[in-house]
């Protein structure tokens, strides 16, 4: 049976490797160690966990299962739409975050001034999630 490392499992689950490690440390996701000491997750265990994780959050209004690291909850203060691109500004406490994204994404999310939103920062990218 195929086994997955923490990083690959994280990509498949759509979360950070730290989140997978926390789930494993809490006993939610079984792991074993190979001869080099690297944590591995059996494919069947990962498949069952992914299915349960999706079922836990399916259409119940819960927030998405994501890492809270670098998440800035705030309010949309500006939306500038171009023909193809858009610029969205979020004020999160003392932090002003600016995201450049497609016009289609802004319209799909329904972003507008005064909405609550969460800006998620990864390296130089700012992702906007509606609340």
C-alpha positions in Angstrom: 0.0 0.0 0.0 1.2 3.5 -0.8 2.3 5.8 2.0 2.4 9.6 2.0 4.8 12.0 3.7 3.5 14.9 5.7 4.1 17.5 2.9 2.3 15.4 0.2 -0.6 14.7 2.6 -0.9 18.4 3.3 -1.1 19.2 -0.4 -3.8 16.5 -0.9 -5.8 17.8 2.0 -5.4 21.4 1.1 -3.7 22.5 4.4 -0.2 23.3 5.6 2.2 20.6 6.7 2.1 22.1 10.3 -1.7 21.4 10.3 -1.1 17.7 9.3 1.5 17.4 12.1 -0.9 18.9 14.7 -3.6 16.4 13.6 -1.1 13.5 13.8 0.1 14.7 17.2 -3.5 14.9 18.5 -4.1 11.4 17.3 -6.6 12.4 14.6 -4.5 11.1 11.8 -2.5 7.9 12.3 1.2 8.0 11.3 4.2 5.7 11.5 7.9 6.3 11.2 10.1 4.8 8.5 13.7 3.6 9.2 14.9 7.2 8.8 12.4 8.6 11.3 10.3 10.3 8.7 6.5 10.3 9.5 4.4 8.4 6.9 0.6 8.1 6.6 -0.8 5.0 5.0 -2.9 5.7 1.9 -6.0 4.0 3.3 -5.8 6.1 6.5 -5.3 9.3 4.6 -8.2 8.5 2.3 -10.5 7.8 5.3 -9.4 11.0 7.0 -9.9 13.1 3.9 -13.4 11.7 3.5 -14.3 12.3 7.1 -12.8 15.8 7.0 -14.9 16.7 3.9 -18.1 15.2 5.5 -17.5 17.2 8.8 -17.6 20.5 6.9 -20.0 19.7 4.1 -22.8 22.3 3.8 -23.0 22.9 7.5 -22.0 26.6 7.4 -18.7 25.9 9.2 -15.6 27.9 8.2 -13.3 26.1 5.9 -10.6 23.9 7.4 -7.5 26.0 6.9 -4.5 27.1 8.9 -5.0 30.3 10.8 -1.4 31.3 10.4 -1.1 34.6 8.5 -4.8 35.1 8.4 -6.0 38.7 8.9 -9.7 39.1 9.6 -10.9 42.6 8.7 -13.2 44.7 6.6 -13.1 45.4 2.9 -12.2 49.1 2.5 -11.8 49.4 -1.3 -12.6 47.5 -4.4 -11.3 48.7 -7.8 -12.4 46.7 -10.8 -10.7 46.8 -14.2 -11.7 45.0 -17.3 -9.7 41.9 -16.3 -8.0 42.6 -13.0 -9.1 44.0 -9.7 -7.6 45.4 -6.5 -9.1 44.8 -3.1 -8.0 46.4 0.1 -8.7 45.0 3.6 -8.1 46.8 6.8 -7.3 44.2 9.5 -6.7 46.1 12.7 -3.6 48.3 12.1 -2.8 46.3 8.9 -3.8 47.4 5.4 -3.6 44.5 3.0 -3.9 44.9 -0.8 -4.7 42.0 -3.1 -4.5 42.0 -6.9 -6.8 39.3 -8.3 -9.0 38.8 -11.3 -12.3 40.7 -11.7 -14.0 37.3 -12.0 -12.8 36.3 -8.6 -14.0 39.5 -7.0 -17.4 39.1 -8.6 -17.6 35.4 -7.7 -16.8 36.2 -4.0 -19.2 39.2 -4.1 -16.6 41.4 -2.5 -17.8 44.9 -1.7 -16.8 47.8 0.6 -18.0 47.1 4.1 -17.9 43.3 4.0 -16.1 41.2 6.5 -13.3 39.3 4.9 -10.1 37.4 5.8 -6.9 38.2 4.0 -4.6 35.2 4.0 -1.0 36.1 3.3 1.5 33.6 1.8 4.9 34.9 0.8 4.0 37.9 -1.5 0.4 36.7 -2.3 -2.7 37.9 -0.4 -5.7 35.7 -0.7 -9.2 37.0 0.2 -11.8 34.7 1.8 -15.3 35.9 2.6 -16.6 35.4 6.2 
